[in-house]
């Protein structure tokens, strides 16, 4: 069934740009380039994650040691979110994607060649920082192109990221099983990424959309009020990013533990929990733009949060392994459209380019660092994994819903 013919008037008002009356060849080329970048970005990180045990053994650290290195790298990687707005203002999203993407591929090579913890920490930290830059810049281009179309496309772009992660993870496992050495694998992957950057570069949007400015400068009182309002809006995006990532990471990271530790299932069956979340999320993202067109963003957000909370509640509290997998599938379907929606809204925030996305991705990355410690600590206090997940995820769903019906957030989405 075809999507309804949606007009985009008002979606990008608040930005000064020349939106073409006809969605032309240059826009189609740019969308293809951005789509490829989303797919490759998902595949990039999945290319080394399955080989983390081998990386751990290669540098001679324990499981706790590799966990500490990943956490420290995540903290250092927040630099990417912090400087993204300044980089985009200075050189534009296209150049950020090209430069940070090239450096991202080189950092993957460093990870592959590391034989001591210090070198691995450098490689991982650079990966986290440059990934944040690429992530923000490609989402800005995706949001602009989505607004120029008669039908939205952001959810499908994020679906391509999920598909890339699936493909990259499977390919990495097959390569490892084939006996390909870790350095050779990641060096080839880094080289392929450089080739892709060279291919997609010419198609990316060359001119960024910039926020409109008032014709007359505001007086000091108005300026102070605007600055305060801007800080509150950025804090709003930070909280939204944190809660969205909390819902997502509790599903991905702890599904297998819920099944093995709480119900005593086999490792093979426990893998179905992760597969259900990832499969639901990938399917939901490819259907998300259709849902937005049919329901509108507000109703879709409410439905998605309700599905996520219901799915996680079932997965956390129902003592039946098949219903737990079904709960994770429902949670994956619900989570699917949440991040594409808030990424799109953050990209439209008037003001310094990339500032909204910088705050959002900072919240995401902080959650990725904090949530595992929180759930691990709660589960270690003689509570079940399911209860620990519920204590973190269900309040996050409520806070996310409250934040996304906040008038400041709604105004940003319609600017």
N, C-alpha and C positions, 0 to 999 in steps of 0.2 A: 504494500500500500504506500503510495507516494506521500512524502511529508508535505504539510501545508505550506503555501507560499508565504513566508514570513518577511515582513519589512524590517529593515534594520534602523530606521530612523529613530534617533534618540539613544541607541545603544552606545554610541561613541560621541555623543554631544558632550562638550567639555574637553574635547581634544581637537587641536587644529591640524587637519590633514586633508589631503585631497582624496576622498573616498570615491572610487570610480563608479559611475552610474551603471556600468556593465561590468560584471565580474569577468575580467579578461584573461588573456593567455599569461600575462606576467603574474597575476594572482594565482592562477592554477599552478604555474611553475614554482612559485614560492611555497604554496601549500604542499606540493610534492616534496620539496626540499625539507621543509619543517617536519613533515611526516616521517621521512627517512631518519632525520635527526632524533626524533622521539624513539623510534624503533631501536636505533643503534645505541642510544643512551641507556635504554633498558637492558640491552644485551651486554653492554660493556661491564657493568657491575656483576651481572650474573656469570660472566666469564671466569671470574676468579673466586667467587664465593664457594663453589663446590670443592675448590682445591685448598681451602683454608687449612684443613688438617695437614696437608703436605707442606704448606707454607710454614705452619707452626713447627713441624719437625725439622724443616730445612734450617730455620734460624735458632732452633734449640730452646724453645720456651714451652711452658705448660699451657693447658687450656686457659687457666686464669691469666697467664701472661699474654696470650693472644687477645683475650677479651680486654685486658687493660690497654693494650696497644690500639685496638679498634676504638675504644672509648676516648683515649687521648687524641687520636686522629680526628674523631668526630668533633671534639671541642675546638681543635685547631681549624677544622674545616668550616666553622662558623664565620671565619674571616671572609670567606667567599660571599656569604649572605650580607655581611656588613659592608663590603666594598662594591657590591653589584651595582647599586644605583649610581655611584660616582663613575664607575667604569662605563656604564651604558650612556650616561650623560656626556662623557668625554669622547668616546669612540663609536657609539651606536651598537645596537643589538647584533647586527650582522657581524661586525668585527669582533665583538665579544665572543660570539659562537665560534668563529674561526680561530681566534687566538687561544681562547680557553680550551676549545676542543682539541687543538694540537698539543697543548701542554698537558691536557688530561690523558691523551694517548701516551705521551712520554712518561707520565707518572705511573701508568700501568706497566710500562716496561721496567721501571725502577722496582716495582713490587715483584715482578717476575725474576729479577736478578738479585734481589736481596738475600744475603746469607747471614746477616746479623740484625738484631732488633732495631738498632738505630736507623739503618737504611730502610727497613720496612716501614718504620714510623714516618720517615720523610716521604716515602712513596704514597702511603695511605693518606697522610695529611694533605699532600698536594692533590690527590685524587678527590678528596672530599671538598676542598676549596674550589677547584676548577669545575667540578661537577655542579656545585651551587651556582656558579656564574653561567654555565651553559643552560642549566635548568631554568633559571630566571629569564634569560634572554630568549630562549626558544619558546617559552610559554607566552612571553609578550608578543612575539611574532605570530604565534598561533591564535592568540586572542584577537589581535587586529584583523587577521585574515578571516576568522570566524565571524566577526562583526560585519565584514564586507559581503558575506554570503547571505543568501536568502534563507538558508538553513544552518544552524550552528554545527560546529565540528570539534569543539574542544574535548568532548568526552571521547570521541573516536581517536583523537590524537593520544590521549592518555591510555586508551585501549591498545594502541600500537606500542606504547612503552611497556605495558604488561605483557603483550605478546612477545616483544623483544626479550624481556626477562625470562619468559618461558623457553624460548628458542635458545637463548644464550646459556641457560642453565643446563638444558639437555645436551647441547653441543659440547659444553665443557666436560660434562660427565663422560660422554662418548670419547672425547679426546684423551681424558685421563685413563679410561679403560683400555684404550689402544696403546698405552705405554708412551705417549708423547711427553717429553720432559716439561716440567713447569716453565723454565725460562723460554724454551722454544714456543710453547703454547701462547704465553702472554706477549712475547715479542711479535709473533705473527698477528695476534689480535690487535696489538697497538698499531702495527703497520696497516692493517685493514681499516682501522678507524681513521688513520691519516688519509688514506685513499678516499674514504667516504666523505670526509670533510672537504677534500678537493673537488669532489663531484657535486656536493650539495651547495657549496659556497656560491657559485654564480647565480643560483636560483633564488636565494634568500632575498627578502625585502631589503632594499638599499637605503630607503628613507624611513626613519622612525616617525611615529606619531607623537607629537609633543603636546603637553597640557596647555590649554589656552590660558592666557594671563589677562588680568584686568587691565582695561585701557588706562586707568588712572591708578597710581600707587595708593594702597590703603594707608590711613593714618596710623599712628603708633598703637592706639588702642585696638583698632581692627586687626592690625598685624599681629599683636600679641594674642588676640582671640583666635586668629586663624592658626597660629603656631600651636597653641594649646589644643585646638580641635584636631590638628594634624597628628599630634602625638597620641591623642586618645584613639584615633582611627588606626594608627600603626600598632598600638597595644592590642586593639581589637583583633587585628589580623594575626598578631603573635599568639593570642589565646586560641583563636580558631584553628591555626595551624597545629598548635600543641594538641588540642582535643581531637582533631581529625586523625593525626598520626597515632594518638593513643588508641583510638578505636581500631585503626588498621593494624598496628603492630601487635596488639593483644591477640588479634585473630591469626596473623601469620606465624608469629614466633612461638605461640604457646598452644596451638591446636594439637600438635603431636604429644606434648607433655600432658595435656588434659586427658588424652586417651590412654597413654601408657601408664602414667603415674596414678591417676585416679581410678581408671577402670581396668588396668592391667592388660591392655590389648597388645598384640604383637606390633613390632616396629612397622611391618608392612601395612597393617590396617591403620596404624596411627598416621602414616603418610597420606591417607585419604583425607584427613582433616585439613592439612595444608593444601592439598589438591582441590578440595571443595571450595576453600576461600579464594584461591587464585583463579580457579575456573569460573566461579560466580562473579568475581570482580572483572575478569576479562570480558565475559559475556555481557555483564551489565554496562561496561564502558562503551562497548560497541552499540548498545541499544540506548545509551543515555541521551544522545542528541534527539532521538525520536521521542523519548519520554519528556524532555524539556519542551519540544515543540507541541506535544499533545496536552501536557499538564500545566506548563508554566514553571518557572524556576522555584517559586515559593512552595507550591504543592509538591513538586518533585523532591525538594529538600526535606520537607516534613515526612513524606513517604519513605525516603531513603533512611533518615535517622530512625524512624519507627521500625523498619525492616532490620536495620543493623542492631538496634537495642533488643528487639525480639529474638533475633537469631543468636546473639551472644548470650542472652538470658537462658535460652533453651540449651545451648552448648555448655553453659556453665553449671546449670543446676539439674538437668534431666539425666538420670543415671542409666541411659541407654545409648550404646555406642552408635547405633544407626541414626537415632534422633540427634545425637551430637553432630554427626557429619552433616545431617540435613540443616541443623542450626547454623553451622559454619557456612554452608552454601548460601543460606538466606542472608547471613551477615555480609558475605562477599558481594552479593547482588546489591545490598543496600549501600555498602561502602563505595561501590563503583563510581557513583556520580558525585560524591561529596567533594573530593579534591579537585576534579576538573572544574566544578562550579566555583569554588573559592579561589582557585588559581585565576580563572577568568575575571572574577570580580576584582581581585587584587591588582591584576594587570591594568584595569581600567581606572584605578585610583588616580584622580588629578594630582598634580604636584610633580615632584622630582621623579623622573622615569625610573621604574624598578624599585622604588622605596616600599610600596605595598607588598610586592612579591618578596623583597628582602626580609621584611618582617614576618611574612607568612612562612617562608622556608626556614627562618631562624627558629620559629616555633616548632616546625616539623622536626628539625634536627635536635633540638633540646629534648623533645619527647622521646626520640629514638634513643637518646642517652639515658634519660631518667626512668622511663617506663620499665625496662628490663630489671633494673635494680629494685624498683618498687614491688613489682610482682614477685620477683625472686625472694625478696625479704618477707613479704606477706605469706607466700607459700611455705617458706622455711619456718614459719611460726606455728606449725602444726595445722594450718588450714589447708584445704585442698587447692589444687591449681585452679579449678573452676571458680571457687570462691574468690581467690586472689584476682583473677581476670575480671570478675564481675565488679569487685570493689573499685577497680581502676576504670574499666570501660563504660559501665552504665552511667556514672556521674559525668563522664566525658561526653556521652551522647546528649545528656540533658543540657550541659553547658554549651555544647556546640549549637544545639537548636536555639537556645536563648540568644546566643551571640549573633546568629544569622537572621534573627528577626529584629535585631537592634536597628533603630532608624538610621544610624550612621552607616551601617553595613548596607542597608537597602538603598540609601541615597547613593552610595558609591557604585552599586551595581547598575544603577540607572543613569549614571553620569555619562 
